[in-house]
Amino acid sequence: MPHHEVTEEAVLPDEVRRVVVVEVVDAYDFSGLGTSIDVGGGRGSLLAGILEAYPMARGVLFDQPAVVADFHDHARDPETH
């Protein structure tokens, strides 16, 4: 069986991803969590949204080096994640 890579971009276009992240962050109180961990499969969009909404929170992104580098470049910019 051939391997087909499914990316976050294929599943959720940028505009939809932004709306979903905003809705999840608004619907769930993440303030009680000390550290959130995102383990691969996307670009860290939800983790970026959590860190943006809760600046005192900590986050760990475990993913491919290119994804982590992009995340560090844009994590505090909600327009990119």
N, C-alpha and C positions, 0 to 999 in steps of 0.2 A: 504494500500500500504506500503510495507516495506521501511524503511529508508536506503538509500545507501550513505555512506560518500564518496565523491570524493575529493581526496587530490591533492595538487599541484604535488606530485610525480607521481600520477597515470596519470595526464594529460600531464605533461612535465618531461621527464627524465632529470637528472642532467645536462648532456652535452647540451641538447637542451635549457634548462632553462638558462644556462650561455650565450649561443649564443644570445638568445632572449633579455636578460637583456642588453648585450653589444650593440646590434643593437638599442634598444629603447633609451638607454642613449646617444648613438652617434647621433641618428636621431633627438632628441628633446633637445632644450636648456632649461635646468632646472635652469639656473642661476638666473632667475628672481623670482623664488619662494623662499620665506623665510622658509617655513615649508612644508614638504610633509607628508601626512598621509596615512598609509596602514591599511585598516580595514579588518582583517581576511581573511581566505580562502587559505592561503599558508604558506610560511616560511619567508616572508619579503624580498624575493630575489631582487625584483625591488627596493625597498627602500634601501637596502644595496648597490645596484649598483649606485643609485643616490648619496648616502652619500659618497661613495668611489670616485666618479667622481667630486663631489662638496663638499669638506671637510668643507666649511664654512656653508653649508646648515644644517638645523635641520630636524629631522624626528621623527614621532610618529608611533609606531606599536601598534595597538589595536588588541589583539588576545588572545588565550589561554595562560595561564601562562608558560607552557612548551615551546611554540613557542617563546614567548618573552625572556625567559631565554636563549634559544639557540641563538637567534638573538644577544643578548648582548654579548654572548661568542664569536661570529664569525662575527659580523657586518662589521668589517674593513678588513676581509679576503675574497677577491673575489673568492678564490678557494672553499669556503664552501657555498656561496650563489650565 
